[in-house]
């Protein structure tokens, strides 16, 4: 089968609120133009388009169809969509190229969390009989997960603060990371919990945002990028949605996906961890040692655009190769409560 490579990545600024419409067009048009310019492609050269977003978040049906306005009405396009983070749209586009149906694809994700009550919206993905009627939000569920890890000795509050401090330091100078803050661990630990035991620094700042990645067959990629980031492996797995039926301090789906793609030799890993303790879980399950640089972009803890944050992690990992800073990197995306679904991809210099 045809090998597939990332040849361009762009991300809209992560902001708390945008005055744009819920279909993401205003965020998408500039970053589409950015990857067109970088690759020399036009929309007529893209063989397949695939997006990730949420109609629940947009508050209307088929909002992803309205987002096609960012592409343009002509020429006609071959388009698809996933109702989740756009990292899974990338998986679909990867398959299209692998099967030889097209040789280029553009993947994009967008979300305008400021348009509604995000925590209530996310509660709708929970078990409709026993959990959703209680309306637990994503932060409360993550707090339960963090508490289990603290009580079992898997991590300490200091461990969590160190993750936040490192992420904020690394975000300095990255124009795609919009939120920094205090980096002194002792000062972070002095703050009061907002969802016991989670403090504000433990929780990713949810933002409006969008991201885009251009994929190409390995042969075509050589004409579009000096150092294409070839997808050496990609896999996604899922754990039970029943929160009481799994150990929330572990993530078997992450471990299985990592074993399928192989993580040996990874120099940089971008992990989609919206909470500090979740980074520790994912890192352990993937077997990433101290030699691996984790989230040099600042990660999701410095900007969490719903439904594009996972795609952005893959993009950031690919960018390290495109820029010549690394030869083997890893991108991780998650979806669902408490790391329920996980996708892992390994990228290598082409």
C-alpha positions in Angstrom: 0.0 0.0 0.0 1.0 3.6 -0.6 2.8 5.3 2.2 1.3 8.6 3.5 3.1 11.7 4.7 2.2 15.0 6.4 3.4 17.9 4.2 1.9 20.9 6.0 0.2 21.9 9.3 -1.4 25.1 10.5 -3.5 26.1 13.5 -5.7 29.0 14.2 -5.1 31.1 17.4 -6.5 29.5 20.5 -8.9 32.2 22.0 -11.5 32.1 24.7 -14.1 33.6 22.5 -14.4 34.4 18.8 -17.2 36.5 17.2 -17.3 34.1 14.2 -20.0 31.7 13.3 -20.3 28.2 14.8 -19.4 26.6 11.5 -15.7 27.6 11.8 -15.4 29.3 8.4 -13.8 32.5 9.8 -11.1 30.4 11.5 -10.6 28.0 8.6 -10.1 30.3 5.7 -6.8 31.8 6.9 -5.2 28.5 7.8 -6.4 26.9 4.5 -4.6 29.7 2.8 -1.5 29.1 4.9 -1.1 25.5 3.9 -1.9 26.3 0.2 0.9 28.8 0.3 3.3 26.4 2.0 2.7 23.5 -0.4 1.9 25.3 -3.6 -1.4 23.5 -3.8 -4.8 24.9 -4.6 -8.1 23.6 -3.6 -8.4 22.0 -7.1 -5.4 19.8 -6.2 -6.9 18.3 -3.1 -8.2 14.8 -3.8 -10.2 14.3 -0.5 -11.4 16.5 2.3 -12.3 15.3 5.8 -13.3 17.2 8.8 -13.9 16.7 12.5 -16.3 18.7 14.6 -19.5 18.4 16.7 -23.0 19.3 15.7 -23.9 19.2 19.4 -21.3 21.8 20.1 -22.4 24.0 17.2 -26.0 23.7 18.3 -27.4 22.7 15.0 -27.6 19.8 12.6 -25.1 19.4 9.8 -23.0 22.3 10.8 -20.0 20.6 9.1 -21.8 21.1 5.8 -21.8 24.9 6.4 -18.1 24.7 7.1 -17.6 23.6 3.5 -18.1 27.3 2.7 -14.5 27.7 3.7 -13.5 25.5 0.8 -15.6 27.1 -1.9 -18.4 25.9 -4.1 -16.3 25.2 -7.2 -14.8 22.9 -8.2 -16.9 20.1 -6.7 -15.1 18.2 -3.9 -15.0 14.7 -2.4 -15.7 15.3 1.3 -16.4 13.4 4.5 -16.8 14.1 8.2 -16.4 12.5 11.7 -18.4 13.6 14.7 -15.3 13.8 17.0 -11.8 15.1 17.1 -10.3 15.6 13.6 -7.5 13.2 14.5 -10.0 10.5 13.5 -10.7 12.4 10.3 -7.0 12.1 9.6 -7.3 8.4 10.0 -10.0 8.3 7.4 -8.0 10.4 5.0 -4.9 8.3 5.6 -6.9 5.2 4.5 -8.1 6.9 1.4 -4.5 7.6 0.3 -3.3 4.1 1.4 -5.9 2.5 -0.8 -4.8 4.5 -3.8 -8.0 6.3 -4.3 -6.4 9.8 -4.0 -2.9 11.1 -3.6 -3.6 14.2 -1.6 -6.0 15.0 1.3 -6.8 18.0 3.5 -7.9 17.3 7.1 -9.4 20.0 9.3 -11.1 20.3 12.6 -12.9 23.2 14.4 -14.9 24.0 17.4 -16.4 27.1 19.0 -16.8 26.1 22.6 -17.8 29.6 23.6 -21.1 29.3 21.7 -22.8 27.2 24.5 -22.5 25.3 27.7 -19.6 23.0 26.9 -19.7 21.0 30.1 -23.4 20.2 29.6 -22.8 19.3 26.0 -20.1 16.8 26.8 -22.3 15.2 29.4 -24.5 14.0 26.5 -21.8 11.5 25.5 -22.1 9.6 28.7 -24.2 6.5 29.4 -27.8 7.7 28.8 -29.4 5.5 31.5 -27.2 5.6 34.6 -24.7 8.5 34.2 -25.9 11.2 31.8 -29.1 11.9 34.0 -26.7 13.0 36.8 -25.1 15.6 34.4 -21.4 15.0 35.5 -19.2 17.3 33.5 -15.8 16.5 32.1 -13.9 18.3 34.8 -15.7 16.5 37.6 -15.0 13.1 36.0 -11.4 14.0 35.5 -11.3 15.0 39.2 -12.5 11.6 40.2 -9.8 10.1 38.0 -7.1 12.3 39.6 -8.3 11.5 43.1 -8.1 7.7 42.4 -4.5 8.2 41.3 -3.6 10.2 44.4 -5.2 7.7 46.8 -3.5 4.8 45.1 -0.1 6.5 45.1 0.2 6.6 41.3 1.1 10.3 41.4 1.2 13.2 43.8 -0.1 16.8 43.6 3.5 17.9 43.1 3.8 15.6 40.1 0.7 17.3 38.5 2.0 20.8 39.2 5.4 19.9 37.6 3.5 18.8 34.4 1.7 22.2 34.3 4.8 24.2 35.0 6.8 22.5 32.2 4.0 22.9 29.7 3.7 26.6 30.5 7.5 27.1 30.1 7.6 25.2 26.8 4.7 27.3 25.5 6.8 30.4 25.7 7.6 31.5 22.2 5.1 29.2 20.5 2.6 31.5 18.7 0.1 28.6 18.6 0.0 28.3 22.4 -2.1 31.2 23.8 -2.1 30.6 27.6 0.8 30.6 30.0 0.9 31.6 33.6 2.8 30.8 36.8 5.6 28.3 36.3 6.8 28.0 39.9 5.7 24.6 41.3 5.4 25.8 44.9 3.2 28.7 43.9 1.0 26.5 41.8 0.5 24.2 44.8 -0.6 27.1 47.0 -3.7 27.6 44.8 -7.1 26.3 46.0 -8.7 23.4 44.1 -11.5 24.3 41.7 -12.7 20.6 41.4 -11.0 18.8 44.2 -8.2 17.7 43.8 -7.7 19.6 40.5 -6.4 23.2 40.6 -6.8 25.6 37.7 -3.4 24.7 36.3 -4.4 21.0 36.1 -7.2 21.8 33.7 -6.7 22.8 30.0 -8.1 26.2 29.1 -10.9 25.3 26.6 -10.7 27.5 23.6 -12.3 28.3 20.2 -9.9 27.1 17.5 -9.2 25.1 14.4 -6.4 23.1 12.8 -5.5 21.7 9.4 -3.1 19.1 8.1 -2.3 18.3 4.4 -1.5 14.6 3.6 0.0 13.2 0.5 1.2 9.9 -0.8 4.9 9.5 -0.1 5.8 9.9 -3.8 3.8 13.1 -4.1 5.0 14.4 -0.8 8.6 14.8 -2.1 7.4 17.5 -4.4 5.5 19.4 -1.7 7.8 19.4 1.3 11.6 19.2 1.8 11.3 16.9 4.8 7.8 15.2 4.7 6.7 13.5 7.9 5.8 9.9 6.9 3.2 8.2 9.0 5.0 5.0 10.0 2.0 3.7 12.0 -1.4 4.8 13.2 -3.9 3.0 15.4 -6.9 3.8 17.5 -8.5 1.8 20.3 -11.4 2.2 22.7 -12.2 1.3 26.3 -15.6 0.7 27.8 -17.8 3.8 28.2 -18.8 2.5 31.6 -16.8 4.5 34.1 -17.3 1.9 36.9 -16.1 -1.0 34.7 -12.5 0.1 34.2 -9.6 1.3 36.2 -9.5 5.0 35.6 -5.9 5.3 36.5 -4.8 3.3 33.5 -5.6 3.4 29.8 -5.5 0.0 28.1 -6.6 1.5 24.8 -3.6 3.8 24.7 -1.3 1.0 25.5 -2.7 -1.3 22.8 -2.6 1.5 20.2 1.0 2.3 21.2 2.1 -1.4 20.9 0.5 -1.6 17.5 2.5 1.3 16.1 5.7 0.9 18.1 7.1 3.7 20.1 10.8 2.8 20.2 13.2 5.6 19.0 10.6 8.3 19.5 12.4 11.7 20.2 9.3 13.9 20.7 5.8 13.1 21.7 2.8 15.4 21.6 0.2 14.0 24.0 -3.4 15.1 24.0 -3.9 15.4 27.7 -6.5 18.0 28.8 -5.6 17.3 32.5 -2.2 17.1 34.0 -2.7 13.6 35.5 -3.8 12.3 32.1 -0.4 13.2 30.6 1.2 10.9 33.3 -1.2 8.1 32.4 -0.6 8.3 28.6 3.1 8.6 29.0 3.3 5.5 31.2 1.0 3.5 28.9 3.2 4.4 25.8 6.4 3.6 27.7 7.9 7.0 27.0 11.1 7.4 29.0 12.9 10.5 30.3 14.8 10.8 27.0 11.5 11.6 25.1 10.6 15.3 25.0 6.9 15.6 25.9 4.7 18.4 24.5 7.5 20.9 23.5 4.7 23.0 22.0 3.1 23.5 25.4 0.5 20.9 24.7 -3.2 21.0 25.3 -2.7 22.5 28.8 -1.9 25.8 27.1 -4.8 25.8 24.7 -7.5 23.2 24.2 -9.6 23.8 21.0 -12.4 21.3 21.1 -12.4 18.8 18.2 -9.1 20.0 16.8 -6.7 19.6 19.7 -5.9 16.0 18.9 -5.3 16.8 15.2 -3.1 19.7 16.4 -1.0 17.2 18.5 -0.3 15.2 15.3 0.4 18.4 13.5 2.9 19.6 16.1 4.6 16.3 16.1 4.9 16.4 12.3 6.1 20.0 12.4 9.2 18.9 14.3 10.1 16.7 11.4 9.1 19.2 8.7 11.4 21.8 10.5 14.3 19.3 10.7 14.3 19.2 14.5 13.6 15.4 14.8 13.5 12.2 12.8 10.9 10.2 14.7 8.0 11.7 16.6 4.6 10.6 18.1 1.2 12.2 18.1 -1.6 11.2 20.4 -5.3 12.1 20.5 -8.1 11.3 22.9 -11.8 11.5 22.9 -14.6 10.7 25.4 -14.5 10.8 29.2 -11.4 9.9 31.2 -9.3 8.8 28.2 -12.0 6.5 26.8 -10.8 6.5 23.2 -7.2 7.0 22.0 -5.4 7.3 18.7 -1.6 7.0 18.4 0.5 7.8 15.3 4.2 7.6 14.8 5.9 9.9 12.2 9.3 9.5 10.6 11.4 11.7 8.3 10.7 10.8 4.7 
